[in-house]
Amino acid sequence: MLNFDERHIAHFDLDTFFVSVEQLQNPKLLGKPVAIGGDGNRGVVASCSYEARKYGIHSAMPMAQAKRLCSDLVIVRGDYENYSKYSKLVTDVIADSVPSFEKASIDEFYIDLTGMDKFFGCFKFTAELKKRVIKESGLPISWGLASNKVVSKIATNEVKPNGQLLIPFGNEKRFIGPLDIYKIPGVGEKTSIKLIKMGFYKAKHLAAKDPDEVTRALGQNGLELWRRANGVDQSPIIPFRESKSISTEDTFQQDTINMEYLESKITRMTEAIAYELRTGDRLAGCIAVKLRYTDWETHTIQRTIPYTNNDYTLFTVAKELLHNLYTRRVLVRLIGVRLSNLIPGTYQINIFEDTQEAIKLYQAIDSVKKQFGETKLFRGSAAHRH
């Protein structure tokens, strides 16, 4: 039996979200191996259907390799504006049904149902909510229900696609123990290899180890993985609130007409708030540039863009807007950049048709910034001095 005094957290995950949206728009894709991403020789798979996964295809795989694995693979470039529309639809359904939930990404939600078992029943409520999401959106969805976020997420992953699973309070460790070590959230490919070399093939092997030994071997991250292997997680639900915008602007000490300087400033400013987007796992669907002349006349121009947090894409558009905006040959005293129409989400590979080399470069740049500070590394084009 569930203990009414314990937490009840439901994890909802839209199954193969991007592919499912494409299948809704084009039913001929149903039952076929589908990959979302760039079709070039250096393109990368951003998402794929379960039919494609049977061939060993997975996200972040080079598209050329995916096509070698499956000659019948259907490649779709993707429409992120359409994906965001469906994500908002599901978000609205959940927001209308529960008092508190966290939107972890464009297709993933945590719902706090603590106390509801006294009145309605958490399992029954979650099952009914799933039916409503499917009815309203047409998208397949899976869920797990447990005492914390980590266990509920693992439960969801175990019953995909279109499944549901309850882990009663007190059964967390028993449920996780037999699972392969890589199924613990936070265990990526490199960490998985390291843990296996240490003899931790299953979650129960890590859970049985002395936590001090794990910490010495893997640091604080190892201790957190040890907790998860034991089914322990105290992380709170972070209530979802629609983000409006983030912006930055700079008033110059000396008014300028130097376009190279203005371009370097707009590049640096856009680069900074794009990094802020990525660290907050958000994407922007609109960018605006503001310009104020020396006589205080102020103009703003904006453009709707495919959802992104890629700084190169953003500052390229920002510089175009700057050139469109600067119509007077008058000194400039202030410029600004604003990113709006923000939604939760991580970097979407297929939208930019990035190569593997470019993706690794972006990841390395962000890693340096996290370690040493955002101002310690920036593009040469942003270094022009007045």
N, C-alpha and C positions, 0 to 999 in steps of 0.2 A: 504493500500500500504506500501511496505517496504521503509524505509528512507535510501537513498544511503549514508548518512553521518554516519550511525550507523554500528556497528560491525555485521558481519554475521559469526556465528560459527556452523559448522556441526559436529555432534557427530555420529560416526560410531561404531556399536557394532556387532561383529559376534555372531549370535544366538547360544546358547548352544555349544560353540566352540569345546570343547573337544569331546562331543558326536557326533557332526556333522562330525568331522574328522574321527571318528571311523565308522560312517555310510557310509562315502565315501569309506572307505576301505572294508567294509562289508555291502552291501546293505540289507542283511537279517535283519539288526538291525532297518531298517526304520519302523516307526510306532509302535515300541515296547517300553515298559518302560525300559530305560537303565540307569544304574548308573556307574560312573567311580570311582574306589577306590579299597581298599583292601577288600578281601572277608573273612577275618578272623572274629572271633567273636568280636574283638575289633577294627576292621577297621572302617574307616570313609568315608562318601560320599564326594567326591571332586566336582563332577558335575553330573547333571542328565538331562534326556530329558524332554520335555514338557509332554509327556505321563506319565512319572514317577511322575511328579509334581502333576498330577491330584489325586494321592493317598496321597498327603501331604508330599511327600519326598522332601528334600531340601539339599543343601550343608552343610557340617559340622554335618549332622545327623549320628549317629552310624549306620553302615551297617546292624547290626542285627535288629535294629528297622525298617529300610527301607524294609528289607525282610519280616518282620511281616506285614507291611502295604500293601505289594504287593508280593504275592507268585510267580508271573510270572516275577519278576524283573530280568533283564539280567545284570550281573555284569561284567565289563570290567576293567582289571588292568590298561590299558592305556600305551601309548608310547609317552613320552614327546619329544623325538627327532623328531618324526613325527609331533607333534603339532608345534614345533618350525619351521619346514620346511614350513608348511602352513602359519604360522604367517609371516615369511619372505616373502613369495610369495605375500600376501596381502599388506604388507608394501611396497614392490617394486612397486606394481601397483599404490598405492597412491602416493608414492614419484615421480613416473614418470608423475603424473597427476596434482599435485599442488605444489606451491612454498614453502608453509610452513604448517607443521602439527606437532602435538604432539602425540607420541605413549604412551598412558597412561598405557597400560598393553599389554599382549601378544595378546589380541583380541579386543582392544578398542582404538579408535583414535579420536582426535579433529582436525578439519581442518579449517584453517582461510580463509574464502572466502570474507573478507571485500573488497568492491569496485568492485567485479566481477559482481554485478547486473547491472552496467552501460554498460557492454559489452556483457554478455552472459545470465545472469540470474542465481542466486544462486540455486534456486529450480531445474531448468532444469539441471544445471551442476551436482548437487549432485545426482539426479536421474540417470543420465548417468554414473556417477562414480560407483554407486551401481551395475548397469548392468554389467560394466566391471569387477568389483570384482567377481561377481557371475560367469561370463563367464570364467575368468582366474583361479579361485580357486574351483568353484563348491560348495562353502559354502554359506549358507543363511546369510543375513545381514540386519540389521535395522538401520535407521538413523533418527535423529531429527535435525532441523535447527532453530536457534533462535539467539538472540542478544548476548548471553553469554554461557559459558560452562555448568553452572548448569542447565539452562532451556533446553538447547539442550539435555543434558543427561536424564533429566526427560521425555522429549518428546519421546526420543528413547525407554525408558522403558515402556511407555504407549502404544506403537504400536507393541511391539514384539508379535509373531515372524514375521519376513519378512515384516515389515511395514515401513512407512515413514510419517513424520509429520512436517509441517511448523508452527511455532509460530511467527506471524508477530510482528514487533517492536511495543511496547506499549501494547501488550496483555499478557505479561509475568505473571503479578499478577493475571489476570482474569483466565488464564489457570491453574496456580498452586493452587489457592485458594480452589477449591472443593476437592482436592486430600487428601487422608489420610495422617496423619502427618508422618508416617514411610516412605513415598515415597520421602521425602526430602533427598538428598544425605548427609550423615553424621549422620543421625538418625538411630542408631542401635537399637537392641532389648531393652537394658537397658534404653537408652535415650528416646525411644518411650514410654515405660511404665511410666517414670517420667513425660514426657510432657502430657500424657493422664490424669495422676493423677492431673495435674495442670489445666485440662480443655481444653487442646489443642488437640482436636480430628482431626481437619482438619488443613491444612496449613493456611487457612484464619484466624483461631482462633489465631494462633501464630502471623501472620502478623499484626493483629489488635491491638496487645498488645503494650504498651509503651516500647520502646527498653531499657530504663534505668531499668525498672522493670525486664525485661527478663535477663539483664546482672547481676543484683543483685541475681537473682535466679539461674542462670546457668553459670555465668562467661562469659569470652570472647567467649567461644564456643557457648553460648546461643545467643550472639549478631550476630555471623556469621550465625547461623541457622535462626534467625529473618530476616536477609538480604535475605537469600535464599528463605524463605517463601514469601517474597515480590518480588521475581524474580530478585534480584539484585546480580550481581557477576562481579567483575572487574578483576578476575584472568587472567593472560595473557596465550597465547599459548606458550608452551616451545618447541622450535623447536627440532625435533628428530635428534639426531646424534648417529650413531652406536658406542657404547662403545667397546673399544678394550680389556682392561684388568685393573686389579688393583693388586698391589703387595706390599710386604713388605719384608725386609731382615734385618738381625742383624749381626754385626761384634762383636765377643766376646772380652772382655778386656783381657781374658786369653784363649788361645787355649785349646780345650778339646777333650777327647776321651770318655767321659761319655755319654753312649747312653740314660740313663734315663733323663739326663739333656737335651740332644738334642730332645728327644721326647716331653718333657715338653715345650720347646721353640717352636717347630713346632706346638704343640697344641694351645699354646697361640696366636701365630701369625695368624694361620688359623682362630681361633675363632674371632679375631679382624676384619679381612677383611670379614668374613662371616657376621658379624654384619653390616659392612659398606654396603654390598650387600643388606641386608634386609631393612636398612633405606632408601636406594635409590630405593627400589622395583625392584631389578634386580636379575637375576639368572645366574649362571656360568655353562658352558658346558665342561670346561677343567680345570685341575689343574696341576701345575708344581711345583716341588721342586728343589731348587738350593743348591749346597754344594760346599764350597771352602776349600781345605786343607791348612795346614800351609805353604806348599811350593807354594801356589797360583794356584795350579792345580784346575780347576773348572769344575764341571759336573752338568748337568740339565737333569731331567727326567720328562715326563708329561704323563697324562692319560685323555682320553675323558670319560666323565661321563654323566649320565642323568642330565638334567638341574636342579639345586638346589641352595638354599642359606642356607641350613641346616648345622650348624657348626659341628654337630656330624658326619654327613656323610662326610663332607669335611676333617676334621682332621683325621678321620679314614683312608681315602685314602692317605692323606699326610704322615702319619706315615708309611704306607706300602711302599710308594715311597721312603721315607728316608732310610728304611732298604734295599731296592733294590739298592739304590744309593751308600750307604756307603760300598764300597768293599775293601778299603785300611785301614789297621790298623794304620792310621796316624792321628795326631791331626787335628781337624777341627777349622777353624778360622771364618767361616761365613756360615749361612744358610738363605734361603729365600723361600717364597711361592708366586706364582702368580696364579690368577684366570682369565681365559680368555673365549672367546666365550660368551660374556655377552649379555643378552637380557633383555628387560623389563619383569617384571612378579613378582608375589608374591608367597609366600610359597605354594607349591603344595602338598596337604595332601596325595594324593594317591601314589605318587612316593615312599614315605618312609614307607607307611603302618603304620602311627603313630596311637597311641591310643589317645583318648580324653585327658587323663591325660598328655601325653607327649606334645600335642599341647598347652594345657593350661600352662604347665611349660615353654615352649619356649616363649610364649607371656608374661608371668610374668617376665622372665629374661630380655627380651628386654625392658619392661616397666621400670624396675629398672635402666637399663643402660641409658635410655633416661632421666630419672629424675636426676640421680646422676653421670653419666659419664660412658663411656665404661670400664674404668680401675677399677671401683669399685667392679665389680663382674665377677669372672671367675671360671672355673672348678678347682677342687683340683689337677687334673692330670697336670695342667699347672703351678703348684706352686713349682715344684722341683728346689732347689737351687744348684748351682754348688759348 
